[in-house]
Amino acid sequence: MAEVKVFYDRVGNTLTVWFGDPQEEYVCEETGDEVILMKDKSGHVIGFERLNFTVAESEQWRVAFETVAV
């Protein structure tokens, strides 16, 4: 089963999502839309970080995942 790691940093206002092993990170690429892609040595995206991501303290937020067959 695949593992996804989601981290929200309220102080740094970042949301980081890993769907690969974070230790495999080799290079980061900024997309220009306040999103940074983390890639492995092969150039595959293994995670991303959303900058300036905020959630009001009174808000609850949920993360949902959906499997799509291709």
N, C-alpha and C positions, 0 to 999 in steps of 0.2 A: 504494500500500500504506500502511496506517495505521501510525503509529509510536507506540509506548508507551515512556515513560521511567520507570524505577523507580530510586529513590534510597533507600538505607538509611543513616541517620546513627546510628552506634553510640554516639557521645558524647551526642547529643540524644535518643536512643531514639525516632526517628521513621522511618516508612516513608512515602515520598511517591511517588505514581503519577500521571503525566500522560498522558492520552490525547488531549489537545488542546495547542495552543501555550501554553506557560507565560507568554509575553509578553502573551497575551490576558486574563490574570487581571484581573478587575475588582473582585470582592467575594469574601469568604470567609464561610462559614456553618458554625457549630459545631452538630453534631447532638446533642450531649449524651452520646454513646457513645464519647468520645475519638476522634472522627472529624471532620475538618474538610473541607468541600467547597469547592473552588475553582471559581468560576463566571465566565463571560465577561459582557459587557455585556447579552447577550440573556437571561441567566439559565440558560444551559446549563452543566451540570457538565463541566468540562474536566480535572478532577483531584481527588485527595483525599489527605489526610494522616492517618495513623494515629498517634496519640500513645501514648507508653509501650509502644512495640513493641520487644521485645528478642529476640535470638537468642544462644544460648550460643556463646561463642567456639569451642568444639570442634565445634559443629553446622555442617553445610553446609546451605544452603537453596537451593531452586530456584524459579524463577518459570515457570509454564506458562500458556499462553493457548489458548483454544479459540474457534473461530468458530462462531457460532450463527446459522442462517438464520431470519429473521423475515418 
